[in-house]
Amino acid sequence: MATKCRQNYHKDCEALVNQQINIEMNTNYKYLAMVAFYDRDDVALKGFSHFFKKLSQEKLEYIQKLVSYQHLRGGRVVFSDIGRPPDQEWISPLSAMECALAMEMKVNQSILDLNKIATDRNDDHLSDFLKKHFLVKRVETINQLANHHTKIQRVGDGLGVFLYDKDLLS
């Protein structure tokens, strides 16, 4: 069946929205791996587990927004495979924050690229949607992760990480 609501929604934009859904799903999967790792009894950093769980939940919200948007515009959601996260253990909370920061910067770049294509294709609706729901929040998340990274570097291992973990729970 053909959609009746599609208007000015370029196939390139539709494909890139599907690609963004996949990127968000992969990032969510990596955050879930971090949640599971820091929640283990032999790691026992519940604050870090809680922090990454919140990021995972945000990813699910973004996925749902993108799926709903695809339907709103008359597009078709096409899911791609998501692979097993390559890292499932981290040598330190600092390395996990570095990983999370790199992931969010990649996700942000993907959103910026999608916004550029939307602009090039004269799709003001998609561009406005991305600006309203994604771009500002991405920069805030990147800033938050960078701040956590700096603070973890500052407190060091041992007691500093223990206290920082407790702080993340509150």
MOQUIHU-V850014 format. One record per residue. RES is the residue in three letters. D_LAST is the distance of its C-alpha to the last C-alpha in Angstrom with 2 decimals. Layout:
[[RES:D_LAST] [RES:D_LAST]]
This chain:
[[MET:50.64] [ALA:50.15] [THR:47.44] [LYS:48.69] [CYS:45.85] [ARG:45.83] [GLN:46.77] [ASN:46.41] [TYR:43.96] [HIS:45.22] [LYS:45.17] [ASP:43.49] [CYS:40.55] [GLU:40.38] [ALA:40.42] [LEU:37.71] [VAL:35.42] [ASN:35.99] [GLN:35.29] [GLN:31.99] [ILE:31.04] [ASN:31.81] [ILE:29.84] [GLU:26.73] [MET:27.36] [ASN:27.79] [THR:24.59] [ASN:22.72] [TYR:24.48] [LYS:23.39] [TYR:19.71] [LEU:20.31] [ALA:21.92] [MET:18.88] [VAL:16.72] [ALA:19.49] [PHE:19.89] [TYR:16.42] [ASP:16.27] [ARG:19.60] [ASP:20.08] [ASP:21.86] [VAL:19.07] [ALA:16.03] [LEU:13.25] [LYS:11.01] [GLY:8.23] [PHE:11.29] [SER:12.66] [HIS:9.89] [PHE:10.24] [PHE:13.99] [LYS:14.09] [LYS:12.96] [LEU:15.71] [SER:18.07] [GLN:17.69] [GLU:18.46] [LYS:21.49] [LEU:22.70] [GLU:22.66] [TYR:24.67] [ILE:27.06] [GLN:27.69] [LYS:28.35] [LEU:30.78] [VAL:32.55] [SER:32.98] [TYR:34.22] [GLN:36.69] [HIS:38.11] [LEU:38.23] [ARG:40.43] [GLY:42.65] [GLY:41.42] [ARG:41.05] [VAL:37.93] [VAL:38.92] [PHE:36.41] [SER:36.74] [ASP:35.90] [ILE:32.53] [GLY:32.88] [ARG:30.92] [PRO:28.31] [PRO:30.16] [ASP:27.20] [GLN:25.40] [GLU:24.25] [TRP:22.94] [ILE:23.99] [SER:20.71] [PRO:17.40] [LEU:19.41] [SER:22.07] [ALA:19.76] [MET:18.44] [GLU:22.15] [CYS:23.07] [ALA:20.53] [LEU:21.70] [ALA:25.29] [MET:24.84] [GLU:23.40] [MET:26.22] [LYS:28.70] [VAL:27.43] [ASN:27.59] [GLN:31.11] [SER:32.14] [ILE:31.11] [LEU:33.00] [ASP:35.99] [LEU:35.93] [ASN:35.84] [LYS:38.82] [ILE:40.79] [ALA:40.06] [THR:41.35] [ASP:44.35] [ARG:45.18] [ASN:44.94] [ASP:42.17] [ASP:40.51] [HIS:38.69] [LEU:36.86] [SER:36.15] [ASP:34.70] [PHE:32.57] [LEU:31.13] [LYS:30.50] [LYS:28.84] [HIS:26.58] [PHE:26.12] [LEU:27.12] [VAL:24.79] [LYS:21.69] [ARG:22.82] [VAL:23.14] [GLU:19.66] [THR:18.27] [ILE:20.59] [ASN:19.51] [GLN:15.78] [LEU:16.85] [ALA:19.25] [ASN:16.77] [HIS:14.54] [HIS:17.93] [THR:19.06] [LYS:16.09] [ILE:16.38] [GLN:20.10] [ARG:19.66] [VAL:17.66] [GLY:20.01] [ASP:20.04] [GLY:19.51] [LEU:17.33] [GLY:15.95] [VAL:14.71] [PHE:13.38] [LEU:11.30] [TYR:10.27] [ASP:9.34] [LYS:7.07] [ASP:5.49] [LEU:5.51] [LEU:3.79] [SER:0.00]]
